[in-house]
Amino acid sequence: MEIREVFARNLRRYRKAAGLSQEELAHRADVDRTYISALERSVYGATIDVVDKLANVLGIEAADLLRRPAPNVQR
């Protein structure tokens, strides 16, 4: 999975967990709502500054938005 896809999935998951709409997240992070939508669809890659802004609004570490899911362990 590409890092842009990892970021998109994590952003959507953390945004929903925080109970925020794309519009509210965008407002609080001072970015455009369509930009949030594009990030969640992997259309754009976010700059490190935007990753930090979004993480601050979501109350998480920036690294959490870039963390790949743990591999599935099959037994």
N, C-alpha and C positions, 0 to 999 in steps of 0.2 A: 504494500500500500504506500502510495506517494505521501510525502509529508504534508502536502496541501490537503489531501483527503483526510489525513489524521487530524489536522487542525480543524477542518470543516466539521467533522463528526464530533470532536470534543467541544467546539464552540457551541454547536446546536444542543448537545447534551447538557452542558453547564448552564446555558441560557435558559433552557426549559426547566432545569432543576431549580434555578433561581426565580422561576415564575415570571420571567421577563419576555415581552414581545420583542421582535426585532426592532420595532420602532423605539421602544423604551430603552433598550440596550444602546441603540445608536445615539439617542438623545443624551444619555448619561455619559457615553464615551466621546461625545462631540464628533461623531462621524455620520454620514448619510445612511438612512435605512436601506437604500438599495445596495450600498456597499456591504452591509451586514448580510443581506440576502446573497450577494455574489460570493462572499467569503464562505457561507454555509453550503454553497453549491460548487465550491472549488473553482470558480471562474477566475478569481483573483487570488494572488498570494499576498498576505499581510506583511507589512514592514514590522520590524522588531518593536518599534515604538507603538504601533497599533496593537500588537499582541499584548504589550504591557498595559496599555490603556484598558483593553477589554478585560484582561485578567483582574485589574484593580477594581473595575466595576462589578465583576462577578465574585470578588472576594477570594480569589485563588491565586496561585503562583503562575507566572507566565509559562513556566515549564509544564504545568498541567495541561495547557492547551496544545502542547506539542508531544505529549507522551503517547507513545504507541501502545495499543492494547497488548496485554500479556498474551503470549502464544497459548493456544489451546493444547493442553497436555492430554494425549490419548493414552489410555491404558488398556 
